[in-house]
Amino acid sequence: MNGDHLTLRDPVEFAQTRPVSIASPSVEIEHAPSAPASSPSGITLVLINFGTAARTIRCLASVARCDPAPDRVLVLDNASEAKDFATLASEIAPLPASALRLYRSPVNLGFAAGSNFLVHAALDDPACRQVALLNNDAVAETHFLSSLSRALGPDPAATGLAGGRMDRLGEPGCPDTLGISLYASLMPANRLDAADPYLGPTGGCCLLSRGLVERLVAVSGYCFDPRYFCYCEDTDLALRAVMLGFRPAWAAETVALHEGQASSGADSEFIAYHGLRNLVWMHAKLVPGRTFAKYGLLLAAAHAMTVVRQGLMGRIGLMGRVYRDAFARLPEFRAERARFAREAVATAADLDRLIAPRFYRRGYFAEVLASLRRRWRRSPGTNRGRAG
């Protein structure tokens, strides 16, 4: 699972074509709704499966109970192993009030390019006004779509995108995410405190207006940045939306339950690599110079602390690859920064109002210490005093 499958083009070229750089995934299964809704919602829901067919089937069962129902549900299998895809294809069932289509990609497009393919497939239908994204390891509440639609308000074109609270699966009442926050270190994080400023929704639970997607593609050439593969692509999208003048909204009620890290594993090297590399790219591409001037020292401190943490976990080599690969492509992101700045309407002062005053989210350092203790207990004498 890596980004080498993608042959990327210049963002300007993306604006003229679909932001998928390989042949379109094939359609494997199509199901018409057994009882079409009398009043179409104008919403298409999209989700991605990668090696977790049972969770995708569970997610689709919850979507079948949504009121209103999405007009269409588009599922992309992202090059899962044959056995997992066979399970998905054999168990996927017609939805009561939604047309269902299952695509199969021969290579893993990642979350970013895979979502782009599905979003553009959704907007091929002129009746689609909004696109909902949901992680396949989530269970939607009945009011999932109605809550997000309400959050978009009477002028979805100005709001652009909305998210809602997700609780942990098996722990209702315990928040899994309240969206994304950006902190004084310029590091984004999963928002767990409603008092923290809200930058935008996570890509695993959000509703995008057609107008937002069309504007993002017109300016950047893509909806989600496919170079990221996965991780931080939703923060990048939310920040671009804010800088272009959209006003992300949030539904306070719980709209879904989330299992979390079902396909990539918690705190894996895969997550660390893509998350940190993509952050460097996002900062280079989008953060205004005045914001860097104000928070740059805290950002440098955050990177130094990350290197120390990953080093204590035996991942010095990983950090070398992160910065090598991030800086190798920095010139193209700097060039894109100049193009994007000509379209941005929000100022550094506008962004400053969305940055939490704390260095990073509450409780993070305690979590780091706890994870290091667990690692050292598992490997006594092997992780101390050496880099890896």
N, C-alpha and C positions, 0 to 999 in steps of 0.2 A: 504494500500500500504506500505509494509514493507519488510525487508530482511529476515524475519523468514521462508519464504517459501523455502529458499535455504539450502540444506544440503551440506556443503562444504567439499571438500577433500583436501589432501595435494597437493600443486602445482606440485610436481613430478608426482603424479598419473594423474593429468590433462594432462600431456604430452602424455600419452598413450591412452587417450580417448577423446571424444568430451567434451568440457568444459560446459556441461549442466548436472545438477545433478538430473534431474527428467526425466521421460519418454519424448521423443521428442514430441513437439506439433504436432497435427494432421494436415494434409493437408485438407483444406475445399474446395478450388476452384482452378482449373488450367485452364488457357486460353492460347492457342497457338497463336502466332502472326498471324495477318491476312495477312501480307506481309513481310516475313522474310527479313532482310537486306541482300543485295548482298555481303557485306563485313562486317563480324562480328567484333564488337569492342573489344571483349575479356573482356568486363566489365559487371559485375552483380551489380545492384543497390539494396540496402536493406533499408527498413524503418520499423518503429514500430508504431502501433496504440494503444493508451490507452485512450478510452473514447472520442475520437475526430474524429469520422468517416468522418464528413463533410470536415475536413481539410485534411484528408488522401486522399479523393477522389479528392480534389482540387490539392493536390501535384501530384498525379498520372496523372492528366490531363496536368500538366506542363511537367512532365517527358515524356509524349507522344510526345511532340513537340521538344525534345532534338535531336540535330544532332552533333555527331552520337547518335543513340539510344542505350541504354544498351541491351545486348543480352537477359538478363533475369532481371525481377524485382521480388524480394521476399519481401512479406509483412507479418509481425507477428502481430496478434492481441494479446495483452498482458493482457488477462483476463478482457476485457472490460465488462460492463454490457450487458445483453442480447439484450437490445434495440439498443445499439450503434453497437454491432457486427452485428445485423440483418440489420441495415442500411448499414454498410460496405459491407456485403456479397451480398446484393441485388443491390447495386449501383456500385460495382466494375465492370469495363468493360474491355474487351480485349484491349490491346495496339497495335497500328498499326504494330510495328516492334520489339516488345519485348515479349518473353514468360512471363507470369504472374502467380505467385503462391501465394495463401493466406493461411497462417498457423494460427491455433488457439491454444493458450496455456490455459490450465485450471487454471493456477495460474499466477500471475504477476511476471515475471522473473526479472523485472527491466531493465534499459537500457543496463547495462553491460552484463549480462548473455543472455538477449534477442538478443543483437547484436552478441554475440559469436555464438549463435545458427544459426543465419542467415549467418554470415561470413563463418562458416564451411559448411553450406548447399550450399553456393555459390561455395566454392572451391571443392565440390564434383564433379563438372564439370571440367574435366582437361583442357577444353578450356578457362576457366576463368583465366585471368592473373591479373586482378585488381578488387577490390571491392569498390564501392562508397557507402558512407553512407550519408543520408540526413534526417533531421528532417521532420516529417510529417506535421508540420505547416509552412513549407517553400514552396516557389514557385520557381522552377528552371528556370533559363534563358535558352534559346535555346542552348547556347554555354557552358552550365554547364560542361559537360563531356569533351568536346574538350579542354577547358581551363585548367582543372585539369590534363588531360593527357599530355598536353604540359608542364605544370609545373613540372611534374615528370622527364621530360627531356629524353635524349637518353639512359640513364642507370637507369631505374626505380628500379632495384634491389639495387642500391647504395643509391638512394634518399629515397625510401621506402614509403613515404607518402606526400601528398600535400593537401593544402586547398586553398580557395579563399575568396574574400571579399563577405560578405553578408550585404545587406542594409535592413533597416527596411521596412516591408511591409506597403505600404501606404505613405512612406517617401523616395522615391528613392533619392539617393545621400547622405542620412544620414546613416553612417555605423552602423550596428548592431554588427558586429564582423569582426576583421581582424586576427583572430586566437587567440592564447594564448601567454601571456607574463609572465615571472617570474621576480619578483621584489626583491629588496635588503632585504625585510622582509622575503624572501623565500615563499611569498604568490603568487600564480598564479592568474591571472585575465584575463577577456575578454580584448583582445588587441583592443584599439580604436585609437591608435596613431601609424602610420606607422613608426615613428622614434624609437619606442620601439623595443627591440630585439624580434625576432620571435622564440618561442620555438617549435611550431607545430600547426596543425589545430585543430579546435573543432570537437568533434565527430558528430556533427550535420551537417557537411558539409566538407567531406574529401574523398580522394581517397587513398586506401591502396594497395600496390603491394602484389602479392602472396608471394614473397620472404620475405617481412617484416612479414606477418602474420605467415608464417612457422617458421621464426627465433624466433619470440616472443613466440610462443607455445613451441618450442623446449627448450628455456631457462627458461621461466616462467611457462609454463603449460597452458597458456591462452592468448587470444588476449587482451580483456578488463578484468580487475580484477573483477570477479563476486561478491567478498565480498563487493564491494563498493555499489552495487545495482544501484545507479545512482549518478551523480555529482563527478567531479574530476577524473573519470575514463579515460577521454580523455587526461588530463594532465599527468596522470600516464603512459598512453601508449606513449605519445610523449616523455616524459623524458626517458623511457626505450629505445625507438628507438634511441634517441640521445646518450645515454650511450653505446649502442651497435654499434655505428659508423654510423648510418643512418643520412641523411642530409635532414630534412623536408623542403619542398618547398612551395611557396606561389604564387598564381595567383593574380595579383593586380586588375584585372578587376572584376566587380560585377558578380558573378555567380549564385546568388539566392537572393530572398527577404524572410525575416523571420519575422513571427508574434511574437514569443517568449513567453515562459512560458504558453503555451496553456493548458497543462495537469496538471501542478503542482502549478501554481499561483506564482506571483512575491513576493519575500521576505517572503516566508512562513516559518513556523517552520520546515516543511519537508525539505526544501532546506537548512536551517541553520544547522539542525542536520546532514544530510548526507554530506554536503560540508565540515563542520569543522571536523567531525569524520574521514572522508576519507583523509583529509589533514594530520592529525597526522599519519595515516597509511602510506601514500605516503612518507612523510619525513623519517619515521623510516625505510622504505624499500629501498629507492633509493638514498637519498642525501649523498654524500661523507662526511667523517668526517672533511676534511679540509674546506669544504664549510660550515658545521655547525660551525666550529671554527671561521670563518670569519664573518658569518652573524647571529650567534646564538642569540646575544643580541637583534637584530632587530626582529627576529622571536618571542622571548619571549615578546617583546613590542607589537607586532601585536596580540598575543593571549590575553594579558592583555587588550588591547583596544577593542578587540572583546567581552570579558566578560563584560566590562563596557557598550558597546553599547547594547548588548543583555539584560543586566540587566535593562537598561533604558527603554527597550521595554517590560519589565515584563517577561523576559525569563531566569531568574536565574536557575530555575529547569531544563530547557532545557540544559543549559550549563553543569550542573552537570551530566546529562545523556550522553552528548557528551563525556566528559573526562572519565567518568566511563567505557563506552562501548569501547572507543578507547584504553584505557590502559589495559583493560581486555584481549585484543587479541594482545597486543604489542609483546609478546615473539615469536609468529609465524611469525610476520613481520620481527623481528630482525633475526630470523633464515633464512628467505628467503633472507634477505639483504646479508648475507654471501655467499649464493649460487649464487646470481645475480652478486656480486662483482667479482667472479671468471670469469665471461663471459664478463664483461664490458670492453670496450677498451678506452672510453673517460676518461679523467682525470678531477680532480676538476678545473684545469685551463681552460680546454675546456668548462666546464659548466659555469665558471665564465664569459666567453665572451658572454653568452646568458642571463645573469642576468642584468636587467635594473638598473641603479644606483639609481633611486628614491626609496623611501620607499615603495610606492604603486602607483597605476595608478593615473594619473592627474584627479582631479575633484571628487575623491572618498569622501573626507571629507565633501565637500559641499553637496554631495548627502546624506550622513549620517545625517547631520544637518537638511536637508530639510525633510527627512523621519521622523525624530523624531518630528519635528514641526507638521507635518501632523497628526501623531499619537496623540500628546498631544491635538491638536485642536479637534480631534474626540472624545476624552475622557477627557474633562476638569475635573481636580480634582481627577481622578481615577488612573492615572498612575504616579502621583508624590508622592514621599515620601514612596513608598512601593515596594517590590520586585516583586510582581505578584498578 
